[in-house]
């Protein structure tokens, strides 16, 4: 693969042409070569486009990444270049070598730091899931070797995080900090969850269940049906993603905050280079696990269904529960998921003095994700002017926000970002 830069073509694609001498082209080539480390040798030449001379610079993909320019490495974010952090540089370098951080040997660690009973429990669960097959009497140390969790130098970081007797003694930040907030400065429940990554999933879920509401519905079956105010499957998936894909080299811990109207899950380490938030919404997006060995172990025991499918399952669970779609953001040097409680009940909307047509429109958006002026007209059999006035009123009530301009305007549920 290679990248091509055209000199003499504007950003909007207009071919203007350029006249440059051979000495200038040779000087450019030298500047590129001398400014890059490892050294990049570009291919520069003239090409005619629509009868005008254009300079074409081809940069072939370098096998070892990243390549620095004047001592700094850059990451493309949207239409701008952002200086990469040391962690991002290390992550890309390991990735191009086919490695991940969790495969490195844990410093000052030995097999004595591993809980072999936990390894035996993994063997049992992997066999039960059908995703790995081990002999029941298989030696757990031999199993660690098979899983590449044990090297000649000792246990890897993945082995410590997954099966360590006390993972936090080796990696202090491998914790999950959970809190129940009434306001940002008023905390009514707080817990720092330690232990292995596999243990943390269930402990975090226990904390969440303790701090959110549940109602019971009589269905005629022997047991009542539990209806939680957030879908537990979606929360579990987000927690697993956070634990699996966090940047363990970062000193921050995973932070879970439960508010009256929302739950936020933040883990250090944003998306890997080459991935965008927009791509996450594509059910066929590629999977790039930051910690390959940890992700593989989670998959083996059935905590991960299929690589790259977690985001879609989170969204499907929220949709099935008639909740607003979760928000995914890269924020504060990490990845943030926000789950919003369903406040858009008919009772709440009536308290806002919305009329029946407006309430119907809100329910429509809860199901479809958006509504336009024309769709409002068709839904309620009203004129364009009435639709505009009533939709504007819903916006003024802080229920809808409008997106786009002119005929492309659409209305979506307002997501409070606090």
C-alpha positions in Angstrom: 0.0 0.0 0.0 1.1 3.6 -0.5 -0.2 7.1 0.0 -0.2 9.6 -2.8 0.1 13.4 -2.5 -0.7 15.6 -5.6 0.9 19.0 -5.8 -1.1 21.2 -8.1 -4.6 19.9 -7.2 -6.8 21.9 -4.8 -8.6 20.4 -1.8 -11.8 20.3 -3.8 -10.2 18.4 -6.7 -9.6 21.2 -9.1 -6.5 20.6 -11.2 -4.5 23.9 -11.3 -1.1 22.5 -12.3 2.3 23.5 -11.0 5.8 24.2 -12.5 8.7 23.0 -10.4 12.3 22.4 -11.4 14.2 19.2 -10.9 16.3 20.8 -8.1 13.2 21.6 -6.1 11.9 18.0 -6.5 15.3 16.7 -5.4 15.3 19.0 -2.4 11.9 17.8 -1.4 13.0 14.2 -1.6 16.0 15.0 0.6 13.9 16.9 3.2 11.5 14.0 3.5 14.3 11.4 3.9 16.2 13.5 6.4 13.1 14.4 8.5 11.8 10.9 9.0 12.8 8.0 11.3 13.0 5.3 10.1 14.1 6.9 6.8 11.3 7.1 4.2 12.4 7.3 0.6 9.6 8.9 -1.5 9.0 8.5 -5.2 8.5 12.0 -6.8 7.7 12.7 -10.4 5.6 14.8 -12.9 2.3 13.5 -14.2 0.0 15.2 -16.7 -3.6 15.6 -15.6 -6.1 17.2 -18.0 -3.2 18.7 -19.9 -1.6 20.3 -16.8 1.6 19.3 -15.0 1.1 17.9 -11.5 3.7 16.7 -9.1 3.0 13.2 -7.6 4.6 12.1 -4.4 4.2 8.5 -3.4 5.0 7.3 0.1 5.0 3.5 0.4 3.7 2.0 3.6 6.6 1.3 5.9 6.5 -2.1 7.6 7.6 -0.8 11.0 5.3 1.8 12.5 5.0 4.6 13.5 7.4 6.7 11.4 8.3 10.0 13.1 8.7 13.3 11.4 11.3 15.6 13.1 11.1 13.5 16.2 7.3 13.5 16.6 4.6 11.0 15.5 1.2 12.1 14.3 -2.2 10.5 14.2 -4.9 11.5 11.7 -8.1 12.6 13.5 -10.8 13.8 11.1 -9.2 16.6 9.0 -6.4 17.3 11.4 -3.1 15.8 12.6 -2.7 15.1 16.3 0.6 14.4 18.1 0.6 10.8 19.3 1.2 10.0 23.0 3.9 7.6 24.1 1.3 5.0 24.8 -0.2 5.2 21.3 3.3 5.0 19.8 4.1 1.9 21.8 0.7 0.3 20.9 1.2 0.8 17.2 4.7 -0.5 17.3 3.6 -3.7 19.0 0.7 -4.0 16.6 2.8 -3.9 13.5 4.9 -6.7 15.1 1.8 -8.7 15.6 2.0 -8.3 19.4 0.0 -6.7 22.1 1.1 -5.2 25.4 -0.5 -8.0 27.5 1.9 -10.5 25.8 4.9 -8.9 27.4 6.5 -10.5 30.4 5.3 -9.1 33.7 8.3 -7.6 35.6 9.4 -9.3 38.8 6.9 -12.1 38.4 7.0 -15.9 38.6 4.7 -18.8 38.4 4.2 -18.5 42.1 2.2 -15.3 41.5 -0.4 -17.3 39.5 -3.4 -18.9 41.1 -3.4 -22.3 39.5 -6.9 -23.1 40.8 -8.2 -20.1 38.7 -6.5 -21.7 35.7 -8.2 -25.0 36.4 -11.5 -23.1 36.6 -10.8 -21.5 33.2 -10.1 -25.0 31.8 -13.5 -26.2 33.0 -15.4 -23.1 31.7 -13.7 -23.2 28.4 -14.6 -26.8 27.9 -18.2 -26.0 28.9 -18.4 -23.3 26.4 -17.1 -25.6 23.7 -14.7 -23.0 22.4 -11.5 -24.7 23.7 -10.9 -28.3 24.5 -8.6 -29.4 27.3 -8.1 -32.6 29.1 -9.8 -32.5 32.5 -6.5 -33.5 34.1 -4.4 -31.1 32.1 -1.6 -29.4 34.0 -2.5 -25.7 34.5 1.1 -24.6 33.9 1.1 -26.4 30.6 -2.2 -24.7 29.8 -0.6 -21.3 30.4 2.1 -22.2 28.0 -0.4 -23.3 25.3 -2.2 -20.0 25.7 1.1 -18.0 25.4 0.5 -16.7 28.9 3.8 -18.1 30.1 7.2 -17.3 28.5 10.7 -18.2 29.3 10.9 -15.1 31.4 7.8 -16.0 33.4 4.1 -15.0 33.3 2.9 -12.4 30.9 0.9 -9.4 32.0 -2.2 -11.1 30.6 -1.5 -14.1 32.9 -1.2 -11.7 36.0 -4.4 -9.8 35.0 -6.4 -13.0 34.3 -5.1 -15.5 36.9 -2.9 -13.6 39.4 -3.2 -14.3 43.1 -3.1 -10.5 43.6 -3.0 -8.7 40.2 -3.0 -5.2 41.8 0.2 -5.9 43.7 1.9 -6.2 40.3 -0.3 -3.7 38.4 -1.9 -1.2 40.8 -4.2 0.4 38.2 -5.8 -2.8 37.2 -8.9 -1.9 39.2 -12.5 -0.8 38.6 -13.7 2.2 40.6 -17.5 2.2 41.0 -19.6 5.0 42.5 -23.2 5.9 43.0 -23.7 9.7 42.7 -26.6 12.0 43.6 -24.5 14.9 42.2 -21.0 15.1 41.0 -19.8 16.0 44.6 -22.3 13.8 46.5 -21.3 10.1 46.5 -23.6 7.8 48.3 -21.9 4.5 47.5 -18.3 3.8 46.5 -16.3 0.7 45.9 -12.8 -0.1 44.4 -13.0 -3.5 42.8 -9.8 -5.5 42.8 -9.1 -9.1 41.8 -8.7 -10.7 38.4 -10.3 -9.4 35.3 -12.7 -12.3 35.2 -13.7 -11.8 38.8 -14.2 -8.0 38.3 -17.0 -8.5 35.7 -19.3 -10.1 38.2 -18.4 -7.8 41.1 -19.1 -4.8 39.0 -22.5 -6.2 37.9 -23.3 -6.9 41.6 -22.5 -3.2 42.4 -24.7 -2.0 39.6 -27.6 -4.2 40.5 -27.4 -2.9 44.0 -27.6 0.7 42.8 -30.3 0.6 40.1 -34.0 -0.1 40.3 -35.9 -3.2 39.3 -39.6 -3.8 39.1 -41.4 -7.2 38.9 -44.1 -8.1 36.4 -46.6 -10.9 36.9 -46.6 -13.0 33.7 -48.5 -16.1 34.7 -45.2 -18.0 34.9 -44.1 -19.5 38.3 -41.6 -16.7 38.7 -42.1 -13.0 38.3 -40.3 -11.3 35.5 -37.6 -8.8 36.5 -37.5 -5.5 34.6 -34.4 -3.5 35.3 -34.3 0.2 34.5 -31.2 -0.5 32.3 -30.7 -3.8 30.3 -28.2 -5.8 32.2 -26.9 -7.6 29.1 -25.9 -4.2 27.6 -24.2 -3.1 30.9 -22.4 -6.4 31.1 -21.2 -6.1 27.5 -19.9 -2.6 28.1 -18.1 -3.7 31.3 -16.5 -6.6 29.5 -15.3 -4.3 26.7 -13.9 -1.8 29.2 -11.9 -4.5 31.1 -10.8 -6.3 27.9 -9.8 -3.3 25.8 -8.5 -0.8 28.4 -4.9 0.4 28.2 -3.3 -1.3 31.2 -0.2 0.7 30.7 -2.1 3.9 31.6 -2.1 4.7 35.4 -5.9 5.4 35.5 -8.4 2.8 36.5 -11.8 2.0 34.9 -14.5 4.4 36.3 -18.1 3.5 36.5 -20.5 6.2 37.7 -24.2 5.7 38.4 -26.4 8.8 38.5 -30.1 9.3 38.9 -30.6 9.5 35.1 -27.6 7.8 33.6 -24.7 5.4 33.9 -21.2 6.2 32.5 -18.5 3.6 31.9 -15.0 5.0 31.1 -11.8 3.1 30.5 -8.3 4.5 29.8 -7.2 4.2 26.2 -9.3 5.4 23.3 -9.9 3.6 20.0 -6.9 2.1 18.3 -5.4 4.1 15.4 -7.4 3.4 12.2 -10.7 3.1 14.0 -13.4 5.8 14.4 -16.5 6.1 16.5 -18.6 6.1 13.3 -17.2 2.7 12.4 -18.5 1.2 15.7 -22.1 1.6 14.5 -21.4 -0.6 11.5 -22.3 -4.2 12.6 -19.5 -5.4 10.2 -16.8 -3.3 11.6 -13.4 -4.9 12.1 -12.2 -6.0 15.5 -8.9 -4.7 16.8 -8.5 -5.9 20.4 -5.9 -3.9 22.3 -5.1 -6.9 24.6 -5.2 -10.0 22.4 -4.5 -12.6 25.0 -7.1 -11.2 27.5 -9.7 -10.9 24.7 -9.0 -14.5 23.6 -9.4 -15.8 27.2 -12.7 -13.9 27.6 -13.9 -15.4 24.3 -12.9 -18.9 25.4 -15.1 -18.8 28.5 -18.1 -17.3 26.6 -17.9 -13.7 27.9 -17.3 -12.5 24.4 -19.6 -13.9 21.8 -17.9 -12.8 18.6 -15.1 -10.3 18.0 -16.4 -6.9 17.0 -20.0 -7.6 17.9 -20.2 -6.1 21.3 -21.3 -2.6 20.3 -24.1 -4.0 18.2 -25.4 -6.1 21.1 -25.3 -3.1 23.4 -27.4 -1.1 21.0 -29.8 -3.9 20.3 -30.4 -4.5 24.0 -31.1 -0.8 24.5 -33.5 -0.7 21.6 -35.3 -3.8 22.8 -35.8 -2.1 26.2 -37.1 1.1 24.5 -34.1 3.1 25.9 -32.3 5.9 24.2 -29.3 4.7 22.2 -26.1 4.7 24.2 -23.5 7.4 23.5 -19.9 6.4 22.6 -17.2 9.0 22.9 -13.4 9.3 23.0 -13.0 11.5 26.0 -10.4 12.3 28.6 -7.8 10.1 26.9 -10.1 7.1 27.0 -13.3 5.5 25.8 -16.7 6.6 27.3 -20.1 4.8 27.1 -23.1 6.7 28.4 -26.4 4.8 29.1 -29.4 7.1 29.6 -32.5 6.1 31.6 -35.8 6.2 29.8 -37.3 9.5 31.0 -39.5 9.8 28.0 -42.6 8.2 29.5 -46.1 9.3 28.7 -46.5 10.6 32.2 -43.4 12.7 32.1 -44.2 14.1 28.7 -47.7 15.1 29.9 -46.1 16.9 32.8 -44.2 19.0 30.2 -47.6 19.9 28.7 -47.0 18.2 25.4 -50.1 17.4 23.4 -51.1 14.0 22.1 -49.5 14.6 18.7 -46.2 15.6 20.2 -46.2 12.6 22.6 -46.9 10.4 19.6 -43.9 11.9 17.8 -41.7 11.3 20.8 -42.7 7.6 20.9 -42.0 7.5 17.1 -38.5 8.8 17.6 -37.9 6.4 20.5 -38.6 3.6 18.0 -37.2 5.1 14.7 -34.4 7.3 16.1 -35.5 10.5 14.3 -38.5 12.3 12.8 -38.7 15.0 10.0 -41.3 17.7 9.5 -42.8 15.7 6.7 -43.0 12.5 8.8 -44.6 14.5 11.6 -47.2 15.8 9.1 -48.0 12.2 7.9 -48.0 10.8 11.5 -50.5 13.4 12.8 -52.3 14.6 9.6 -51.4 18.2 10.1 -50.0 21.0 8.0 -46.4 21.9 7.5 -46.8 25.0 9.6 -48.4 23.1 12.5 -45.7 20.4 12.3 -43.0 23.1 12.5 -44.5 24.9 15.4 -45.2 21.8 17.4 -41.8 20.3 16.7 -40.2 23.6 17.7 -42.1 23.5 21.0 -40.8 20.0 21.7 -37.3 21.4 21.1 -38.0 24.3 23.5 -39.1 21.7 26.1 -35.6 20.1 25.9 -37.0 16.8 24.6 -35.9 17.1 21.0 -32.8 18.7 19.4 -32.8 19.5 15.7 -30.0 18.4 13.4 -29.2 19.6 9.9 -30.4 22.6 8.0 -33.1 23.5 5.5 -35.1 20.5 4.2 -32.6 18.2 5.8 -33.6 19.1 9.3 -34.5 16.1 11.5 -35.4 15.9 15.2 -33.9 13.4 17.6 -34.2 12.9 21.4 -32.0 15.2 23.3 -29.2 13.4 25.1 -28.1 15.2 28.2 -24.3 15.3 28.4 -23.3 16.1 32.0 
